[in-house]
């Protein structure tokens, strides 16, 4: 029987595959609580089975004893060839192992084998670690800002509006293939990056703009200094909105410098 994800370390190697049967699907519930907190409300076993039945994906990283340490769920959309990725999370004991990245690679292969060429998903605009994975490591592009997309939330992101960016992952594009191979070559502008807490965007914008984001993990900032976290949200919402409305794309993330790169160049 698959046990809750509470053990301190995985048992043996991890296999990435689709999850099978009600016991494995049910094991995602305590896993979600370990990842996002006890107040999180993950999909139940019936809904996960429905997602699989209608052509979606529920996959996980499973150890030799059947315990699940990371999982991903994605749904078909009304647009042919496009999948919406709803959740992906990794147990705290398995972080810093690129397990989330491996799950996305599994998702990419799964989709391409079924004629799905694009995957979309949302993520918090100020979670630089997530942005680095989505944009720098995987090669997704962002052109859409969704203010308060999910309303009030009760999990680890509680306390700030649930603004989101929408990532678009063109699975077989040259850009994605280059980023997956570690050959990202975006041209970053010289000089100091724009800092949204210290200045407003200039009236005339350069074709490429580097913007600073919180130096601290945003969820930790929300826990430790909610006023500052909320101020980051308040100040960056109009920045993202204006840049995307004027044709910019978010195309790269420098995690060491905590900077995002926006450009007006056409990217796929």
GINOR-V206974 format. One record per backbone hydrogen bond with DSSP energy under -0.5 kcal/mol. CO is the residue of the C=O (numbers start at 1). NH is the residue of the N-H. E is the energy in kcal/mol with one decimal. If there is no record, write none. Layout:
# GINOR-V206974
CO;NH;E
CO;NH;E
This chain:
# GINOR-V206974
4;6;-2.2
4;7;-0.5
10;12;-0.8
11;64;-2.2
15;17;-0.6
15;62;-2.8
17;60;-2.8
20;24;-0.9
21;25;-2.1
22;26;-2.4
23;27;-1.3
25;28;-1.3
26;29;-1.5
26;30;-0.6
27;31;-1.2
28;32;-2.6
29;33;-1.9
30;34;-2.0
31;35;-1.7
32;36;-3.3
33;37;-1.6
36;156;-1.3
37;40;-1.7
40;42;-0.5
44;48;-2.2
45;49;-2.2
46;50;-2.2
47;51;-2.5
48;52;-2.0
49;53;-2.5
50;54;-2.3
51;56;-3.1
52;55;-1.5
57;74;-2.6
58;19;-2.6
59;72;-2.6
60;17;-2.0
60;62;-0.6
61;69;-2.9
61;70;-0.7
62;15;-3.0
63;66;-1.9
67;63;-2.7
69;91;-2.9
70;61;-2.3
71;89;-2.2
72;59;-2.5
73;86;-1.7
73;87;-1.6
74;57;-2.3
75;84;-3.1
78;80;-0.6
79;82;-1.8
81;117;-1.4
81;118;-2.1
82;77;-1.1
83;85;-0.6
83;120;-2.7
84;75;-3.5
84;86;-0.7
85;122;-0.5
87;73;-2.3
89;71;-2.1
91;94;-2.4
92;95;-1.1
94;97;-0.7
98;102;-2.0
99;103;-2.1
100;104;-1.9
101;105;-2.1
102;106;-2.3
103;107;-2.6
104;108;-2.6
105;109;-2.3
106;110;-2.6
107;111;-2.6
108;112;-2.6
109;113;-2.1
111;114;-1.5
111;116;-2.6
112;115;-1.4
115;117;-0.6
117;171;-2.1
118;83;-2.5
119;169;-2.7
120;85;-3.4
121;167;-3.3
123;165;-2.9
124;127;-1.5
126;128;-1.3
127;131;-2.5
128;132;-2.6
129;133;-1.9
130;134;-2.9
131;135;-2.8
131;136;-0.7
132;136;-0.8
132;137;-2.4
133;138;-2.0
134;140;-2.3
135;139;-0.6
141;168;-2.6
142;250;-2.7
144;166;-1.9
145;147;-0.6
146;149;-1.0
146;164;-2.2
148;151;-0.9
155;158;-2.2
157;160;-1.1
161;163;-1.9
162;149;-1.4
162;150;-0.7
164;146;-3.5
165;123;-1.8
165;167;-0.6
166;143;-0.7
166;144;-0.6
167;121;-1.5
167;169;-0.5
168;141;-2.2
168;170;-0.7
169;119;-2.0
169;171;-1.1
170;173;-1.9
173;177;-2.4
174;178;-2.2
175;179;-2.5
176;180;-2.9
177;181;-1.4
178;183;-3.2
179;182;-1.6
186;188;-0.8
194;196;-0.6
194;212;-3.0
195;198;-1.5
195;199;-1.3
203;205;-0.5
207;264;-1.8
209;262;-2.9
210;194;-2.8
211;260;-2.7
212;196;-0.5
217;221;-2.6
218;222;-2.5
219;223;-1.6
220;224;-2.7
221;225;-3.2
225;229;-2.2
226;230;-2.9
227;231;-1.9
228;232;-2.3
229;233;-1.9
230;234;-2.7
231;235;-2.6
232;236;-2.1
233;237;-1.9
234;238;-0.6
235;239;-0.5
236;240;-2.7
237;241;-2.3
238;242;-2.3
239;243;-2.5
240;244;-2.5
241;245;-2.0
242;246;-1.6
243;248;-2.5
244;247;-1.5
249;251;-0.7
249;263;-2.1
250;142;-1.6
252;261;-2.6
253;255;-0.8
254;258;-0.9
254;259;-2.1
258;213;-2.1
259;254;-2.7
260;211;-2.5
260;262;-0.5
261;251;-2.4
261;252;-1.1
262;209;-2.8
263;249;-2.3
